[in-house]
Amino acid sequence: QVQLMESGGGLVQAGGSLRLSCTPYASILSINAMGWYRQAPGKQRELVAVITAGGGTNYRESVKGRFAISRDNAKNTMYLQMNSLKPEDTAVYFCNAQIATIEGTQNFWGQGTQVVVSS
């Protein structure tokens, strides 16, 4: 079973920065699209950014120009650089990845990392 491990969350003041990382812990063949989602208290989970295997990216409108998604395919690791953070960015951030293993290609989720932005 693939486990996606997120790290890098924490408490930061408005205007500050954080960098999230996501790495799978398992024997894998390849990783297709990867993405970051977030869920604020009382709200539905929403897409923040996605990145394809080839490096194509897409962002939700509210984070464009502030967040940057990237991946290091040699390390099977995805990152989310978050700058100019706002209190409304406070949420649990989840990593998502389409991963191919010997059992086939499946969609996996991390357990989430908390980001709190204070005003």
C-alpha positions as CSV (number, residue, x, y, z in Angstrom):
1,Q,0.0,0.0,0.0
2,V,1.4,3.4,-1.0
3,Q,1.6,6.0,1.7
4,L,2.0,9.7,0.8
5,M,3.8,11.6,3.4
6,E,3.4,15.4,3.6
7,S,5.6,17.8,5.6
8,G,6.2,21.5,5.9
9,G,3.0,22.7,7.5
10,G,2.9,25.0,10.5
11,L,2.0,28.4,11.9
12,V,3.0,31.5,10.1
13,Q,2.1,35.1,10.2
14,A,0.2,36.7,7.3
15,G,2.6,37.6,4.5
16,G,4.9,34.8,5.4
17,S,5.9,31.7,3.5
18,L,5.8,27.9,3.9
19,R,7.0,25.1,1.7
20,L,5.1,21.8,1.6
21,S,6.6,18.5,0.4
22,C,4.9,15.2,-0.5
23,T,6.7,11.9,-1.1
24,P,5.4,8.4,-1.5
25,Y,6.7,5.7,0.7
26,A,6.4,2.4,-1.2
27,S,7.7,0.6,-4.2
28,I,6.3,2.4,-7.2
29,L,6.7,2.3,-10.9
30,S,5.8,5.9,-11.8
31,I,3.8,8.9,-10.8
32,N,1.4,10.6,-13.1
33,A,-0.4,13.8,-12.1
34,M,0.1,15.1,-8.6
35,G,-1.8,17.8,-6.8
36,W,-2.4,19.7,-3.6
37,Y,-5.8,20.2,-2.1
38,R,-6.9,21.9,1.1
39,Q,-9.8,21.8,3.5
40,A,-10.7,24.6,5.8
41,P,-12.9,23.9,8.9
42,G,-16.5,23.6,7.9
43,K,-15.7,23.7,4.2
44,Q,-15.3,21.2,1.4
45,R,-12.0,20.0,0.2
46,E,-10.8,22.2,-2.8
47,L,-8.1,21.9,-5.4
48,V,-5.2,24.3,-4.9
49,A,-2.8,23.3,-7.7
50,V,-2.0,20.3,-9.9
51,I,1.1,19.3,-11.9
52,T,1.3,16.8,-14.6
53,A,4.1,14.3,-15.2
54,G,5.5,16.6,-17.8
55,G,5.4,19.6,-15.5
56,G,2.3,21.4,-16.7
57,T,0.6,23.3,-13.9
58,N,-2.8,24.7,-13.0
59,Y,-3.8,26.8,-10.0
60,R,-7.0,27.9,-8.3
61,E,-7.5,31.6,-9.0
62,S,-7.0,32.7,-5.4
63,V,-3.5,31.4,-5.1
64,K,-2.2,32.4,-8.6
65,G,1.0,34.5,-8.3
66,R,1.5,33.5,-4.6
67,F,1.8,29.7,-4.7
68,A,4.1,27.6,-6.9
69,I,3.8,23.8,-7.4
70,S,6.8,21.8,-8.6
71,R,8.0,18.3,-8.6
72,D,11.4,16.5,-8.6
73,N,10.8,13.3,-10.6
74,A,14.1,11.8,-9.6
75,K,13.1,12.1,-5.9
76,N,9.4,11.3,-6.6
77,T,8.7,14.4,-4.6
78,M,6.2,17.2,-5.1
79,Y,6.4,20.7,-3.5
80,L,4.1,23.6,-2.9
81,Q,5.9,26.9,-2.3
82,M,3.4,29.2,-0.6
83,N,4.3,32.9,-0.4
84,S,2.3,36.0,0.7
85,L,0.2,33.8,2.9
86,K,-3.2,35.1,4.0
87,P,-5.4,34.0,6.9
88,E,-7.9,32.5,4.4
89,D,-5.2,30.1,3.3
90,T,-5.5,28.4,6.7
91,A,-6.5,24.8,6.1
92,V,-5.3,21.2,6.2
93,Y,-3.4,20.6,3.0
94,F,-3.5,17.2,1.3
95,C,-1.3,15.7,-1.2
96,N,-2.8,13.6,-4.0
97,A,-1.1,11.5,-6.7
98,Q,-1.9,9.0,-9.4
99,I,0.7,6.3,-8.8
100,A,1.5,3.2,-10.9
101,T,2.6,0.1,-8.9
102,I,2.8,-3.5,-9.9
103,E,-0.9,-3.7,-8.8
104,G,-2.0,-1.0,-11.3
105,T,-2.5,2.7,-11.3
106,Q,-4.5,4.2,-8.4
107,N,-5.2,7.5,-6.8
108,F,-3.7,8.1,-3.4
109,W,-4.1,10.7,-0.7
110,G,-1.8,11.8,2.1
111,Q,-3.1,12.3,5.7
112,G,-2.7,16.1,5.5
113,T,-0.6,18.8,7.0
114,Q,-2.0,21.7,8.9
115,V,-1.3,25.3,7.7
116,V,-2.3,28.1,10.0
117,V,-1.9,31.7,8.9
118,S,-2.4,34.3,11.7
119,S,-3.4,37.9,11.0
